[in-house]
Amino acid sequence: MNLPGQLNVRPRTLLGPGPCNVHPRVLTAMATPLVGHLDPQFLEFMNETQEMLRQVLGTTNRVTLPISATGMAGMECCLMNLLEPGDKIVVCCAGYFGQRLIEVAGRTGAAVTELHKPWGQVFDLESIRQALQSVRPNVLAIVHAETSTGAWQPLDGIGRLCHEFGALLLVDAVTSLGCVPVKVDDWQIDAIYSCSQKGMGCPPGLSPISFSDRALEALNRRRTKVQSWYLDISLVQKYWDSERFYHHTAPITMIYALREGLRLVLEEGLEARWARHMRNHRALKAGLAALGLNYIATEGQQLPQLNAVRIPDGIDDLTVRKLLLSEFDIEIGGGLGEFKGKAWRVGLMGHNSKPASVLLLLGALEQCLLRAGAKVASGAAVAGANRAYAQL
């Protein structure tokens, strides 16, 4: 029997929409020996992870924990727990992951009302008010950081508005947590989910979630069981609270990883971390402008950690991305949905949000554009970024 050789992975700089490169300290934590998932040592690590996660999310919610699965499981967990057949939900959709919310919400048996904006735009309070007043939904769902367009949705005021009309606010924070402000309690968010492989600087495999007391009250009033046994938060929480009721075997190594990732976030400080992401975004934006690349999202509503830019006319998407990967070991993302083949998505998340990533990408991208036939000024991109750093 011919066995494959030992793993030998060529390192890449992961500057796409995720995953990003894992912080070395997180990798070290993942080499920690396993213990049992009910070992007293591990139970203490779980408590520490929960408490740090509350700080990063800006909440005191008792039900705050990482689901043992990826960010999509976080989405399903929130929707499956908050909705049952006969309920109503309004989904704000201005990109690919707004569409994903619509798809998953429809599978709960709830009546889904779609509130649309052109891709790359964000929702204003008045349009949300009108939808809430018209539909009177149980839940309103919205994406904080739309990964497909790089649009940054303001959230302040939406929770208060939802509660005025008796609705719960559900937020997709998959690409925002650990990169830009997320303030669950201040913004009156009732349910939120994220992932481990972006702003947290960890591998994929966990989905942090948090439920408010208001959301738990709605869960307790359900007429039917949650459609998913595995994602039933009333069962999962029994493992994470003092009862420690067996639910599943937790991915112990991934909890080690998230615990260290959260330690890194809090050591740096939330304000300092948000400022770092913004500083590197501005430098990248200056360099991309020097290459003639424009953003999809509206000015003032652009995410610092996910830069979605239009591909210049006459330049082939795959040609440039393949050159970046083969010649420079740099990965960036292509467009999704209506922007497929028309946009590149550049991530500067967590450990990867640093000048070294910005300058490396700009220098490499300039060479790839020249080889693809674009007319760009040699050295302009790196010079533009350096000027921005000097000013910042």
C-alpha positions in Angstrom: 0.0 0.0 0.0 1.4 3.4 -1.0 0.9 5.9 1.6 1.1 9.7 1.0 4.1 11.5 2.4 4.1 13.5 5.6 2.3 16.8 5.3 4.6 19.4 3.8 2.6 22.6 3.3 4.0 25.6 1.4 3.4 28.6 3.6 1.0 31.3 2.2 0.2 34.8 3.2 -3.6 34.6 3.6 -5.0 38.0 2.6 -8.4 36.9 1.4 -11.8 36.9 3.2 -10.7 34.2 5.6 -9.1 32.2 7.0 -6.2 34.5 7.9 -2.8 33.4 9.1 -2.9 32.1 12.7 -0.9 34.0 15.3 2.2 32.0 16.4 1.0 32.0 20.0 -2.3 30.4 19.0 -0.3 27.6 17.2 1.7 27.1 20.3 -1.4 26.8 22.4 -2.7 24.2 20.0 0.3 22.0 20.7 -0.8 21.8 24.4 -1.5 18.1 25.4 -5.2 17.0 25.4 -7.2 16.5 28.5 -10.7 15.2 28.8 -13.5 17.5 27.9 -14.9 17.2 31.4 -11.4 17.4 33.1 -11.5 20.0 35.9 -8.6 21.8 34.1 -10.5 22.0 30.9 -13.7 23.2 32.6 -11.7 26.1 34.0 -10.3 26.9 30.5 -13.9 27.0 29.3 -14.9 29.5 32.0 -11.9 31.7 31.1 -12.8 31.5 27.4 -16.4 32.5 28.1 -15.5 35.5 30.3 -12.9 36.8 27.7 -15.5 36.3 24.9 -18.0 38.4 26.9 -15.4 41.2 27.1 -14.6 41.1 23.4 -18.3 41.1 22.5 -19.1 43.9 25.0 -21.8 41.9 26.9 -22.7 40.4 30.2 -25.0 37.8 28.6 -24.9 34.6 30.5 -25.3 32.5 27.3 -22.1 33.5 25.6 -20.0 30.6 24.2 -18.3 29.1 21.1 -20.4 26.6 19.2 -18.3 23.6 18.2 -18.6 24.2 14.5 -17.9 27.0 11.9 -19.5 30.4 11.5 -22.3 29.0 9.4 -23.3 26.8 12.4 -23.5 30.0 14.4 -26.0 31.4 11.8 -28.1 28.2 11.9 -27.9 28.1 15.7 -29.3 31.6 16.1 -32.0 31.2 13.4 -33.1 27.7 14.5 -33.4 28.8 18.2 -35.2 32.1 17.6 -37.6 31.0 14.8 -40.2 28.2 14.5 -43.0 27.6 11.9 -45.4 30.5 11.8 -43.0 33.1 13.1 -42.0 36.1 11.0 -38.5 37.4 10.2 -37.3 40.4 8.2 -33.8 39.9 6.7 -31.8 42.9 5.5 -30.0 41.8 2.4 -27.3 43.8 0.5 -24.9 41.0 -0.3 -24.1 37.4 -0.5 -24.4 36.7 3.2 -27.7 38.5 3.5 -28.9 36.1 0.9 -27.5 33.2 3.0 -29.5 34.4 6.0 -32.7 34.4 3.8 -31.9 30.8 2.7 -31.3 29.5 6.2 -34.3 31.4 7.7 -36.6 29.9 5.1 -35.7 26.4 6.3 -37.1 27.1 9.8 -40.6 27.3 8.5 -40.8 31.0 9.4 -42.3 33.6 6.9 -39.3 35.5 5.5 -39.7 39.1 4.4 -36.7 40.3 2.4 -35.5 43.9 2.7 -33.1 44.6 -0.1 -30.5 47.3 -0.9 -28.0 47.3 -3.9 -24.9 45.3 -3.1 -22.3 47.5 -1.4 -24.8 49.8 0.3 -26.1 49.8 3.9 -29.5 50.1 5.6 -30.8 53.3 7.2 -33.0 53.4 10.3 -36.0 54.7 8.4 -36.2 51.8 6.0 -35.8 49.4 8.9 -38.6 51.2 10.8 -40.9 50.9 7.9 -40.3 47.2 7.5 -40.8 46.6 11.3 -44.0 48.6 11.3 -45.4 46.8 8.3 -44.4 43.2 9.1 -44.2 43.2 12.9 -41.7 40.3 12.8 -40.4 38.2 15.7 -36.8 38.7 14.5 -34.9 41.2 12.3 -31.6 39.9 11.0 -28.8 42.0 9.5 -25.1 41.6 8.5 -22.7 43.8 10.4 -19.7 43.3 8.0 -20.8 42.1 4.5 -17.9 39.9 3.4 -19.0 39.9 -0.2 -19.0 43.7 -0.6 -16.8 45.1 2.2 -19.7 47.3 3.4 -19.8 48.3 7.1 -23.4 48.4 8.4 -24.0 50.8 11.3 -25.8 49.1 14.1 -26.4 51.7 16.8 -30.1 52.4 17.1 -31.3 49.2 15.3 -31.8 47.2 18.5 -33.7 50.0 20.2 -35.9 50.2 17.1 -36.5 46.5 17.0 -37.6 46.4 20.6 -40.0 49.3 20.0 -41.9 46.9 17.6 -41.4 43.8 19.7 -38.8 42.2 17.5 -35.4 40.6 18.4 -32.2 41.8 16.7 -30.0 39.1 15.2 -26.5 40.2 13.9 -24.0 38.4 11.7 -20.6 39.5 13.1 -18.5 36.9 11.3 -16.2 39.4 9.7 -16.4 42.1 12.3 -15.5 40.6 15.7 -12.0 41.5 16.7 -11.5 44.0 13.9 -14.1 46.8 14.4 -16.3 47.7 17.4 -18.9 45.2 18.4 -21.0 46.3 21.4 -23.7 43.8 22.1 -25.2 45.4 25.2 -24.8 49.0 24.1 -26.5 48.3 20.8 -29.2 46.1 22.3 -28.3 43.0 20.2 -30.3 40.0 21.1 -28.4 37.3 19.3 -25.1 37.4 17.5 -22.7 34.9 15.9 -19.1 35.1 14.6 -16.2 32.8 13.7 -12.8 31.9 14.9 -10.7 32.2 11.7 -10.9 36.0 11.0 -10.5 38.7 13.6 -9.7 36.2 16.3 -6.7 35.0 14.5 -7.4 31.3 15.0 -8.1 28.3 12.7 -11.7 27.8 11.5 -13.8 25.5 13.6 -15.6 27.5 16.3 -18.5 30.0 16.1 -18.8 32.4 19.1 -22.4 33.2 19.9 -24.3 35.2 22.5 -28.0 35.4 23.4 -29.6 38.2 25.5 -32.1 37.5 28.2 -34.8 38.7 25.9 -33.8 36.1 23.3 -33.8 33.4 25.9 -37.3 34.3 27.0 -38.4 33.9 23.4 -36.7 30.5 23.2 -38.4 29.4 26.4 -41.8 30.4 24.9 -41.4 28.1 21.8 -44.3 25.9 21.0 -42.1 23.4 19.2 -38.7 21.9 19.8 -35.7 23.6 18.2 -35.3 21.9 14.7 -31.6 21.0 15.4 -30.8 18.9 18.4 -27.0 19.7 18.2 -27.6 23.5 17.9 -30.4 23.7 20.5 -28.8 26.3 22.8 -30.9 25.2 25.8 -29.0 21.9 25.6 -25.6 23.3 24.6 -25.7 25.8 27.4 -26.1 23.0 30.0 -22.6 21.8 29.1 -21.1 25.3 29.3 -22.7 26.4 32.6 -22.2 25.0 36.1 -24.3 21.9 35.4 -21.7 20.6 32.9 -24.3 18.2 31.5 -22.8 16.1 28.7 -23.9 17.3 25.3 -20.9 16.6 22.9 -17.2 16.1 23.1 -15.8 19.7 22.7 -13.0 20.3 20.2 -10.5 20.7 23.0 -7.6 22.0 20.9 -9.7 24.6 19.3 -10.9 25.9 22.7 -7.2 26.2 23.6 -6.7 28.2 20.4 -9.7 30.5 20.9 -8.7 31.1 24.5 -5.2 32.2 23.4 -6.7 34.3 20.5 -9.0 36.1 23.0 -6.0 36.7 25.3 -4.2 38.4 22.4 -7.2 40.6 21.7 -7.5 41.8 25.3 -3.7 42.2 25.8 -3.6 44.5 22.9 -6.8 46.3 24.0 -10.0 46.6 22.0 -9.6 50.3 21.1 -5.9 49.8 20.1 -6.9 46.7 18.0 -9.7 48.6 16.2 -7.3 51.5 15.5 -4.6 49.1 14.1 -7.1 47.7 11.6 -8.1 51.2 10.5 -4.5 52.4 10.1 -3.5 49.5 7.9 -6.7 49.8 5.9 -6.0 53.5 5.1 -2.5 52.7 4.0 -3.8 49.8 1.8 -6.5 52.0 0.4 -4.0 54.7 -0.6 -1.8 52.1 -2.3 -4.8 50.5 -4.2 -5.8 54.0 -5.3 -2.4 54.5 -6.8 -3.0 51.3 -8.9 -6.4 52.7 -10.0 -8.5 50.3 -7.9 -11.8 51.6 -6.5 -13.9 50.2 -3.6 -17.3 48.6 -4.1 -18.7 49.9 -0.8 -19.7 53.6 -0.5 -17.1 56.0 0.9 -17.5 56.2 4.7 -19.1 52.7 4.9 -16.0 50.6 4.0 -14.7 47.9 6.3 -11.1 48.2 7.3 -10.6 44.5 7.6 -12.2 43.4 4.3 -11.3 45.6 1.2 -13.5 44.8 -1.8 -12.2 46.5 -4.9 -13.4 46.5 -8.5 -11.2 44.8 -11.0 -10.0 47.2 -13.8 -11.5 46.8 -17.2 -9.6 44.4 -19.4 -7.9 42.6 -16.5 -8.8 38.9 -15.9 -9.6 38.0 -12.3 -8.1 34.6 -12.2 -4.9 35.5 -14.1 -3.9 38.0 -11.4 -5.0 35.8 -8.4 -3.1 32.8 -9.8 0.0 34.9 -10.3 -0.2 36.2 -6.7 -0.5 32.7 -5.4 2.1 31.0 -7.6 4.7 33.7 -7.7 4.3 35.4 -4.3 2.4 32.8 -2.2 -0.3 35.4 -1.5 -3.9 34.5 -1.4 -6.7 37.1 -2.0 -10.4 36.4 -2.6 -12.4 36.7 -5.7 -15.9 38.2 -6.0 -19.1 36.4 -5.0 -22.6 36.6 -6.5 -23.0 39.5 -8.8 -19.4 40.6 -8.2 -18.0 37.2 -9.4 -15.1 38.0 -11.8 -15.6 41.7 -11.1 -14.0 42.2 -7.7 -11.1 41.2 -5.5 -11.5 40.9 -1.7 -8.4 41.7 0.3 -8.5 40.8 4.0 -6.4 42.5 6.7 -7.7 40.7 9.7 -6.3 39.9 13.1 -2.7 38.9 13.0 -2.5 39.9 9.3 -3.4 43.5 9.8 0.1 45.0 9.7 2.3 47.1 7.5 4.3 44.0 6.3 1.1 42.5 4.8 0.1 45.8 3.2 3.4 46.5 1.6 4.0 42.9 0.5 0.6 42.8 -1.2 0.9 46.1 -2.9 4.3 45.4 -4.4 3.2 41.9 -5.6 -0.1 43.1 -7.0 1.6 45.9 -9.0 3.8 43.3 -10.7 0.9 41.0 -11.4 -1.2 43.9 -12.9 1.7 44.8 -15.1 2.1 41.3 -16.3 -1.7 41.1 -17.0 -1.4 44.2 -19.2 -2.5 47.0 -16.9 -0.8 50.4 -17.1 0.4 51.3 -13.6 3.2 53.5 -12.4 6.1 51.5 -11.1 6.4 51.8 -7.3 3.3 54.0 -7.0 1.4 51.6 -4.8 4.0 51.1 -2.1 4.9 54.8 -2.2 1.2 55.7 -1.7 0.9 53.4 1.3 4.1 54.7 2.9 2.9 58.3 2.5 -0.3 57.3 4.3 1.6 55.6 7.1 3.7 58.8 7.5 0.6 60.9 7.8 -1.1 58.4 10.1 
